[in-house]
Amino acid sequence: MNEKGFSLLELMIALGVAAIIATFSIPAYRAHVVKAHRLDAASALLRAVQFVETARLAQTSESGEVIALASGLDRAPSSGAAVYSVAVLPETSTNGGYAIEAVPVAAGAMQHDVCGVFVIDATGLRWNRPPDATTPLDAAQSASCWAGKS
């Protein structure tokens, strides 16, 4: 009689190989997803800057009003589940007219990310800060966050 199938030993070897592959691929996948979310935040801020600069050029008076972002520009990514909330901040003595920040959504995937909040201002200065603080991260860490690393 010619039986076809797998023995228990062959099945255990196949499961062991799959477990070893998963051990390395799952953390790599998660790191890739985090990098993609960070780059989404950075690109959303750059799109928001273009929108705000265009709106400021179209303004006829020096009203000093904060420009509201259009739908889709107020979140990152612009479609699907929001990971960051994007908002324009009012003028201060140091930001050159406005600042735009991308804050991780409270119950989102990036809530506890080391990069925290992404901020860019009218002078072009880019930096990051923890969500519950106003002091920025150091320049090297902010640069790696904006590059999607860290």
C-alpha positions in Angstrom: 0.0 0.0 0.0 1.4 3.5 -1.0 0.4 6.0 1.7 0.7 9.7 1.0 1.0 12.4 3.7 3.3 14.0 6.2 4.8 12.3 9.2 4.7 14.1 12.6 8.4 14.7 12.4 8.1 16.5 9.0 5.3 18.6 10.3 7.3 19.6 13.4 10.3 20.6 11.2 8.1 22.7 9.0 6.5 24.4 12.0 9.9 25.1 13.5 11.2 26.7 10.3 8.0 28.9 10.1 8.5 30.0 13.7 12.2 30.9 13.0 11.2 32.9 10.0 8.4 34.7 11.9 10.8 35.5 14.7 12.8 37.7 12.4 10.2 38.9 9.9 7.5 40.3 12.4 9.9 42.8 14.1 11.2 43.9 10.7 7.7 44.4 9.5 6.7 46.5 12.5 9.8 48.6 12.1 8.9 49.2 8.5 5.3 50.2 9.5 6.7 52.7 12.1 9.0 54.2 9.4 6.1 54.5 7.0 3.9 56.3 9.6 6.7 58.8 10.4 7.2 59.5 6.7 3.4 60.0 6.4 3.5 62.6 9.2 6.5 64.4 7.6 4.8 64.5 4.1 1.5 65.6 5.6 3.2 68.5 7.3 4.9 69.5 4.0 1.6 69.4 2.2 0.0 71.5 4.9 2.9 74.0 4.6 2.2 74.4 0.9 -1.5 74.9 1.6 -0.9 77.5 4.3 1.7 79.4 2.2 -0.8 79.5 -0.7 -3.6 80.7 1.5 -1.4 83.3 3.1 -0.5 84.7 -0.4 -4.2 84.8 -1.3 -5.1 86.8 1.8 -5.6 90.5 1.1 -5.2 91.8 4.6 -3.0 91.2 7.6 -5.8 89.7 9.6 -3.6 87.4 11.6 -6.2 84.7 11.5 -5.0 81.1 11.8 -5.7 79.3 8.5 -7.8 76.2 8.8 -6.5 73.2 6.9 -8.7 71.7 4.2 -10.2 68.3 4.8 -7.7 65.5 4.2 -4.8 67.8 5.1 -5.7 67.7 8.8 -4.6 64.1 9.3 -2.0 61.6 8.3 -2.4 59.5 6.3 -5.1 61.5 4.4 -7.2 58.4 3.8 -7.8 55.3 6.0 -7.4 55.3 9.7 -5.7 58.5 11.0 -2.4 58.0 12.8 -1.6 61.7 13.3 -3.8 64.7 13.7 -2.4 67.8 11.8 -3.1 71.4 13.0 -1.9 74.9 12.3 -0.7 76.8 15.4 -0.9 80.6 15.7 2.0 82.9 15.3 4.5 83.3 18.1 7.6 85.5 18.4 9.8 82.6 17.2 7.9 80.7 14.5 7.9 83.2 11.7 4.1 83.4 11.3 2.8 79.9 12.0 3.7 76.4 13.0 2.1 73.2 12.0 2.2 70.1 14.1 1.3 66.4 13.6 0.3 64.9 17.0 -0.1 61.1 17.3 -3.7 60.0 17.6 -4.5 59.1 21.3 -5.3 55.4 20.7 -3.2 55.0 17.5 -0.3 53.0 16.5 2.2 55.8 17.1 0.9 56.9 20.5 4.1 55.9 22.3 6.6 56.5 19.5 9.9 58.0 20.5 9.5 60.7 17.9 6.3 62.1 19.4 5.0 65.2 17.8 6.3 66.4 14.5 6.5 70.3 14.1 7.5 72.6 11.3 7.2 76.3 11.3 7.2 79.2 8.8 10.9 79.5 9.0 11.4 75.9 7.8 12.6 74.7 11.2 11.7 71.0 11.7 11.7 69.4 15.1 10.0 66.9 17.3 8.8 66.9 20.9 7.3 64.4 23.3 3.4 64.6 23.2 3.2 65.8 26.8 6.1 68.4 26.7 7.0 71.6 25.0 10.8 71.1 25.0 12.1 69.7 21.7 14.1 66.5 21.2 17.8 67.0 20.4 18.6 67.9 16.8 20.1 64.6 15.8 17.1 62.6 17.1 14.7 65.0 15.3 16.6 64.7 12.1 16.4 60.9 12.2 12.7 61.1 13.0 12.1 63.3 9.9 14.1 60.8 7.8 11.9 58.0 9.1 14.6 56.4 11.1 15.2 56.3 14.9 
